[in-house]
Amino acid sequence: MAEDLESPAKTLIESLDLEALAGWIEAQRWYASKSRHVTGIEIDEGVCIAGDPTLVLALIETGFATGSHELYQLPIAFLPDAEVGQRSAIHAGAGRTAVDAVADPELARGLLALIDAESQIEGEEGSFRFQRSDQAGPLPAGAPVRPIGVEQSNSSIVFGDQAVLKVFRRLEPGINPELELLQFLTAHQYRNIAPLLGWYQYEGRSFAATLGVAQRFFPDARGGWELALEQIFTEPETLLEELADLGRVTAELHNVLGSDANDPAFSPEEPSTESLSLLTATIDEDIERIFVRLPDDERVAPISGRGQDVRERIAMRSQLVLGGRAIRTHGDFHLGQTLHSPTGWFIIDFEGEPARPLFERRQKRSPLRDVAGMLRSFAYVTSAAQILRGQAAPPDFEERARRTFLEHYFASVEPALLPGGETAIINLLSIFELEKAIYELQYELDNRPDWLPIPVAGIARLLESE
């Protein structure tokens, strides 16, 4: 079958107007380098994966004036012009129009069907392999389909409220942490994830990459951020009880991730002095870059001119951190990466921070970095209540949320994963919170100036704490 499909795919791909394709990619939400203009396009690989409509799975390389490049996955449907309707066209020509298949999920359902069938399709440079999880039964490839939520760095499709397929857009050579961690957590019977149903990947002569993952979909679940933003007004005590359970669930996640000494990718390691020095040096660079450009604005007045104070506080705290373990972590942990259902919490989106390169997202770190991310999320939801809903949260909610989450986290986490002693734990947690708040400061300066008081308050609090 692969040989029969290869020639049509090549012909269709060669028919694309590469200049039009470059402009179309730049306009997509998932395009990673929004400040850079695409100066060239190359099609690294492409195969036909369905014939009615004709669906091509292409790996596309965008080039930049600096000589660097990025790799993207693009499922392309080639439709007769009369059938395009309101779909966003990539390029039209010779009676056919190329469209993004994932933007209209009906066109992309063939991807899940290939996973269900455990297919393999040969390209000119490598193989596209589709794999169903050992624990999964038949997948609902024929179920009604719809897109999910607001797309960011990837695209997701829901099949009949039973499965969700995440299509990775920007690709990097190597296994994606999402697949890697889901496979590990499934094998070690961690219950608070959306079970892995299958995945697909590319294995070529020059590189291999994860292309997408399918997981169970929970139609009765709500996002943790949305839940908190509602209950912080209506049921704050109930929300605190839920955050206590989230602390326990987070601890159990870290316990499992630190439990296998025989798997080199996951075996716990002694944190090195160099790793902590590298962390503080990176924060120093961020401080140098960000604090010099703080605007003359009352919203940043509490930290204006205090970059050196932040450096000194981090340096002082870093000298008091000893012990613990470096393990694989979630890597981008906050309320938006959780789901809450009648049966409890589920942790989702294990890719790590999309802006970081893949090798960084696979690095082992202290589990307290995840904890710090969640604590910063409590600060955000408390302040966002006023910004988004025009209503103040209970005045002590953030502090109570922090205390509740930490109490139940520390009661459940394996002590050997943490630095020795309360002082060392507090100091390392503070360093990670400062790292996160400085990142937030940069983001809000660039994107949401009205949200600046949130990271500013976090930095000020950590400067003033004992």
Secondary structure, DSSP 8 states (H G I E B T S, - for coil): -HHHHHHHHHHHHHTS-HHHHHHHHHTSTT-S-TTS---EEEEEEEEEEEETTEEEEEEEEEE-TTS-EEEEEEEEEEEEGGG-TTS-EEEEETTEEEEEGGGSHHHHHHHHHHHHHT-EEE-SSEEEEEEE-TT-----TTS-EEE-S--SSEEEEEETTTEEEEEE-EE-SB--HHHHHHHHHHHTT--SB--EEEEEEEEESS-EEEEEEEEE--TT-EEHHHHHHHHHHH-HHHHHHHHHHHHHHHHHHHHHHT--TT-TTT--B---HHHHHHHHHHHHHHHHHHHTT--S-GGGTTTTT-HHHHHHHHHHHHTT--B--BB---SS-SGGGEEEETTEEEE---S--TTS-HHHHTS-B-THHHHHHHHHHHHHHHHHHHHHHS----TTHHHHHHHHHHHHHHHHS-GGGSBSSHHHHHHHHHHHHHHHHHHHHHHHHHH-GGGTHHHHHHHHHHHH--
